[in-house]
Amino acid sequence: MEKAQQNSGTRSATRLTRPTEASLGDRVLFAEDMITAETLKGPFYTPMNCDWRGRVYALSHFNFQREDRVRALFLFANGEPIGAEASTG
């Protein structure tokens, strides 16, 4: 194997193990979400907006329509069944 081929292989392996800017941003965002969740312990409201088609959009960044890691932090208070279970119930 030539010296140039060995060096290029080493560089690509190093590039894969180094954290990317995207993963660093994800870690920072996750830390901010955890701080927000700790701050909002207990019941709280998330402001929502409804457009003319009936679609609901969150107005705050910390909401249950985001990634699974953020959705898992929500526990809805006073939950009631909907659908067929609600009518029998």
C-alpha positions in Angstrom: 0.0 0.0 0.0 1.3 3.4 -0.9 2.0 6.1 1.7 -0.7 8.4 0.2 -3.4 5.7 0.5 -2.5 5.0 4.2 -2.7 8.7 5.0 -6.1 9.2 3.4 -7.5 6.2 5.3 -6.2 7.6 8.6 -7.8 11.0 7.9 -11.2 9.5 7.1 -11.2 7.4 10.2 -10.3 10.4 12.3 -13.0 12.4 10.7 -15.6 9.7 11.7 -14.6 9.6 15.4 -14.6 13.4 15.8 -18.0 14.8 16.9 -19.7 16.8 14.2 -21.2 20.2 14.6 -24.7 18.7 14.3 -24.2 16.3 17.1 -22.7 19.0 19.3 -25.8 21.2 18.6 -28.1 18.2 19.5 -26.3 17.8 22.8 -26.7 21.5 23.6 -30.3 21.5 22.7 -31.0 18.3 24.7 -29.3 20.0 27.8 -31.5 23.1 27.3 -34.6 20.9 27.1 -33.7 19.1 30.3 -33.2 22.4 32.1 -36.6 23.6 30.8 -38.3 20.4 31.9 -36.7 20.7 35.4 -37.9 24.3 35.6 -41.5 23.4 34.6 -42.1 20.6 37.1 -45.8 20.4 37.9 -48.7 21.4 35.8 -48.1 24.1 33.1 -49.7 25.2 29.8 -48.1 25.2 26.3 -49.5 28.0 24.2 -50.9 26.8 20.8 -52.2 28.4 17.7 -54.9 27.0 15.3 -54.9 28.0 11.6 -57.9 28.2 9.3 -57.5 24.5 8.4 -57.8 23.3 12.0 -54.1 22.5 12.3 -52.6 23.2 15.7 -49.1 24.7 16.1 -47.1 25.3 19.2 -46.0 28.8 19.9 -43.2 27.9 22.4 -40.1 25.9 21.6 -40.7 23.4 24.4 -43.8 21.5 23.2 -45.1 18.0 22.7 -44.9 18.2 18.9 -41.1 17.9 18.8 -38.7 15.0 18.8 -39.4 11.8 20.8 -36.9 12.7 23.4 -38.9 15.9 24.2 -42.3 14.2 23.9 -41.2 11.6 26.5 -40.8 14.5 29.1 -44.6 15.3 28.9 -47.2 13.7 31.2 -50.6 15.1 30.5 -52.7 16.0 33.5 -56.4 15.1 33.8 -56.2 12.7 30.9 -59.4 11.2 29.6 -59.9 8.5 26.9 -61.1 9.6 23.5 -62.8 7.6 20.8 -64.8 4.4 21.4 -63.5 4.1 25.0 -64.9 7.5 25.9 -68.5 6.8 24.8 -68.7 3.5 26.8 -67.3 5.0 29.8 
